[in-house]
Structures are given as structure tokens and as C-alpha cells.
Amino acid sequence: MASPPDTSKTTKLERYNSYIRKVNSTKLIAASSKLLFRVTLLVALLLIFFFTINYPPLASDNPNSHNNIHTTTHNLISSAFYGGGASWEKQVRRSATPSRPNGFSVLVTGAAGFVGSHSSLALKKRGDGVLGLDNFNSYYDPSLKRARQNLLSKHQIFIVEGDINDVELLNKLFDIVPFTHILHLAAQAGVRYAMQNPLSYVKSNIAGFVNLLEVAKSANPQPAIVWASSSSVYGLNTKVPFSEEHKTDQPASLYAATKKAGEEIAHTYNHIYGLSLTGLRFFTVYGPWGRPDMAYFFFTKDMIQGKSINVYVTQDDKEVARDFTYIDDIVKGCVGALDTAEKSTGSGGKKKGPAQLRVYNLGNTSPVSVRKLVSILENLLSVKAKKNVVKMPRNGDVPFTHANVSLALRDFGYKPTTDLSIGLRKFVKWYVSYYGIQSRVKKENDRSDD
């Protein structure tokens, strides 16, 4: 019988190869571990360096020295993230620098919005420095916001594209510019949309407002702040006309609740940190460059296109009416509030004395029914509206608003001068021009708006 084949050499060779593979694998793992450790250590050091610069120790024997160090190092890091460094900072400074003696340097949030763009232009034209901030969200057509941005750019107003929830960006802007005033108009607007996206209201109207106040309280000097509340805070109040003395503890919508919360938050920051704060309760603002989600705007669009419109009445068939306020009157109120805003009394987050805290109605004082609004548009557009009269849904809208503006009249001479017929004529003229519509708009719309 033949002897079995000798496999000892093959077995030894396989064992040797297996050993070599294990050694190589061990070496590779060791090398990888070293590389991973070094990368991790480098990342950790970078993070420590970043947070040391951007969040320095609170205690300091020399506050002024601390602020200078913070500003210098903060600029070195932040410039890389916002706008590309020196060129971007130059734009920010140029836009925010006033051209008139003792002019304001105003940060306007929501500057690409309806009220924000008009207010920015008014301030810039009289010689104030204006820097805009807007996130260009898609709540309504962003192209309209971009068109407003282009308009402002022609008047040397720069809009920083960013969000008020971005604390790092806000700190950067305050490092570059010693703002004397803030006109805070950025907000999530609209009563009905709150039922679809409630968290967007909390994020913008509450969290965003707090972020802005947090940065403002630590600024040196602290700016005076004028901000947009809303007539919606009156909610289920039945006393008319609405007065600042009336209770506002029954909001009818989440939007109203967030605006009311803003008023309470303003009180807190005024009380603790000495921030000068003025809240403005706007009543149904309309006019050229307005918001497409407003009734007068989409009524105009649908009527021109021959579509039907829904005209709401209350659950008990009463007329729905609004205190429609023309944009120019609102802007005069915003500017008047800024002009009469006293300086904040705090410094570096510490209150030095009592500070100004105010709230005002800005309305037209003449409520007009939605039926009348439609009638005026029919006359201006030379079309007959296809109306569907429907009950107002229970979505937070209130049936009636009417402003008492005696307080604003007393304190800064606020007096609305534009009635609805004249204001809508100016809006329609802008609308057909902006959208390039060849409509049957009456020739009277071609008359001068002066």
C-alpha cells in the first residue's frame, strides 16, 4: 500500500501566511488607530479654540478690555462664515452709516418684507444708516422679496441674508456696527397659516425675538428697539375702538398668542436689562409692494383673472370689517416711534436705571367692510367680482378691528391721512405695473399719486 502524501510543509506554509496576515493586520490597525487619534485630537483642539474665542469667560477684571478682545477675535473667526470677509464687512458698515448729522444707525429685521422695505427706504432717504436682515423664506413668493431687495439696493441699502435665530450672525453684525436702534419687523405672519405650521410661529415670533433681545442686551451701547406687535392681540375683545388700555388676554389665534407673548417678553427684558422697547400694534396694512396673502391682494389677482372670490360674513351673518391702514401711514408711525424712543439704560447686560417701555396702536381709525373693499376694487378694475358669500371659518380670524390711535397721536403726532379708496388706487396702479398686466383698470389710476 502506498504511503499517504506528506502535507506537513503545506500546513506549515499556511500557518506562516496566516501569521504574516495577522501581523500586517495588527500593524494596519495600529497605524489606523494612531491616525484616528491624531485626527480626533486635532478636531478637539480646533473645537476648543473655536469655543474659547466665541464664548469667552464671563468674568473679567477689565470689561472694556474683554470687549475689545472679544470683538477682534470674533471678527477673525466669523468673517469667514458671513459674506467673505472684508468686502462684506465694508458693505455692512457703509449701509449702516448715517449721512446726516446725529443720524441713526438702524438694523431693520425683515427688511425685504412689506413694512420693512418701505420703512428702510424712508429712513435711508432722510439720512439714517440702514442695514437690513432677512431670511427670504417661502411663506409667500420669494421673488417679490427679491424685487424689494433690488429696490433697496438701488438706494444703497444692503440686506444681509440670514435668520434672527442665528445668534452667531447677530453677534457678528453687532461687532461690526454700533447700532443705535433696531426696527424689528421680522416675523411669521398670517393668522390662518398658524393652523398648518404652528412651530414656525414659535420659532420666529418668540425664539427669534428672544435671540435678538439677548444680543441687544449685551451690546455696548444697547440699542433702542421698536418692534411689530399686532392688532390681533385684542383677540376676542368686544370693546371698540380697541385701546391700549384694553385687556389682551384672550387671543383668538396662535399668531395672536405669539405676538402677545412678545409683548410680555419685551416687558421682561425692559425690567431686567434696561432695554428701551416700543411695541407697535399694526392694523391690516395694505398698499404697493404688499403681501400676496392679504385679501385685497389676492382679490385683485382673482378678479383680474375672472376667478370667483370668497367674501366672508360672521357666523350670525354680520359684516366682516377691518381697519385698513395704508403703508405710508404705518411707516410714519414706525419713524415717529424711533424718533421718540429713549436710549436703553443698560450696558453689557446690566441694567443701570429704569428704561422706556411703550405700546401703541397704528391704525386708520375707520373700519371698512370687506364688501366695501370689493366694491372699491370693482370700480378701480372695471370688473364685476364673482362673489361667494361664505361663513367665516373658525381659524382664528376676528370679525372686526377698529383702532384708537390717540396715544400715538399724543406721543409722536401719528395721524393717518390715506382713506381706503385712495390707498387701493395706488396699490392697483402698482400691481398692474409690477405684474405687467394689460387690464381694464380705469384711467384715473394713471393720475399722479401726489
Secondary structure, DSSP 8 states (H G I E B T S, - for coil): -------HHHHHHHHHHHHHHHHHHHHHHHHHHHHHHHHHHHHHHHHHHHHHHHS--S--S-HHHHHHHHHHHHHHHHTTTTTTTHHHHHHHHHHHS-SSTT--EEEEETTTSHHHHHHHHHHHHTT-EEEEEE---SSS-HHHHHHHHHHHHHTT-EEEE--TT-HHHHHHHHHH---SEEEE------SGGGGT-HHHHIIIIIIIHHHHHHHHHHSSS--EEEEE--GGGGTT---SSB-TTS-----SSHHHHHHHHHHHHHHHHHHHH---EEEEEE--EESTT--TTSHHHHHHHHHHTT-EEEEEE-TTS-B-EE--EEHHHHHHHHHHHHHT-----EETTEE-S---EEEEEE--S--EEHHHHHHHHHHHHT---EEEEEE--SSS--SB--B--HHHHHHH-------HHHHHHHHHHHHHHHTT------GGGGS---
